[in-house]
Amino acid sequence: MRAYTADWNRWRTWCILNDRSPLPADPADVALYLASAALTDTRTGRPANAPATIDRWAAAIAAVHRAHTLPNPTTTEPAAAVLRVLRRRRRAATARLASRQLTNAEFLRLLDALPPDTWPHTVTRRRDRLILTLGRTTGLGPDPLLDLTTTTARLEPGPSAHLLVDTGEERLRIDAALDGPAIACTVCAYADWRELLDIADAQGADALRTRPHPDTPATSGGAHTCRRATTATPRTGQALFRRLHRGGTIGTARPGPDTVRTLVHTYAHHADLAPDALTAFSLRQPPGN
């Protein structure tokens, strides 16, 4: 218990100043205490306290409650939710430090390794292409990327078609990359995936299976399909990215947390790129590009 004395005294002082009970603690108070400790320091632009430090403070609160045979408030919502977010950020920060970013040439090789745009491979190709290109252009980590919905990421059509992406922390505009290869255009990737996704959601797997499909594989030098976008995509609030099943069936559940890393490794292998130090964060644009 002596190891937790300073951390416990910090929590106790906070409770006294805010007229809260330190023991037993209300999980809502613990959540507020931990979340406020993670707020950004306006002077440095960084979190006021490191996630590892906040995790230690939570451990001190838990230890004292266990010593008094009281329920652990850090494992009860909403305190447990705050800790999950902080630990996820800590893992993401560690992963970013260990990642090797893909060059533009390597990223194009990754895209060229996608399956052909023929049935049933087209479903995998279009979903994975959007995951890769959207991860590249937004710089989002795997969890916020896979958390996007058909409402938080939407297509705005017109002569200058673009995507609007609401990450919850900021709103991003992604313009069509008309001066580059169509396969790397995120707006094209979004339009192509939504074409299949909307059919599956509205009419079911059979309608998706029987729609016309190209007989030959698409190449990286095709036309920009985003030029044909004339209407805004429906905002249904459903997951933008889904699990895929055999035979080209699109599921309803969000993919697992390791999906992005697995895709990077899989297509890197097909493209004869060394997978060493490649993670989901390797998709981010290198500085200066």
Salt bridges, closest charged atoms under 4 A:
ASP7 OD2 - ARG56 NE 2.76
ASP29 OD1 - ARG20 NE 2.92
ASP41 OD2 - ARG43 NH2 3.06
ASP55 OD1 - ARG87 NH2 2.73
ASP55 OD2 - ARG90 NH1 3.76
GLU77 OE2 - ARG84 NH1 3.04
GLU106 OE1 - ARG100 NH1 3.12
ASP117 OD1 - ARG126 NE 3.24
ASP128 OD1 - ARG127 NH2 2.91
ASP143 OD2 - ARG88 NE 3.95
ASP143 OD1 - ARG254 NH2 3.23
ASP147 OD1 - ARG254 NE 2.82
GLU156 OE2 - ARG154 NE 3.49
GLU156 OE2 - ARG235 NH2 3.73
ASP166 OD2 - ARG171 NE 3.70
ASP175 OD1 - ARG173 NE 2.70
ASP192 OD2 - ARG129 NH1 2.90
GLU195 OE1 - ARG126 NH1 2.82
GLU195 OE2 - ARG211 NH2 2.68
ASP198 OD1 - ARG194 NH2 3.02
ASP201 OD2 - ARG242 NH2 2.84
ASP206 OD1 - ARG209 NH1 2.72
ASP258 OD2 - ARG261 NH2 3.96
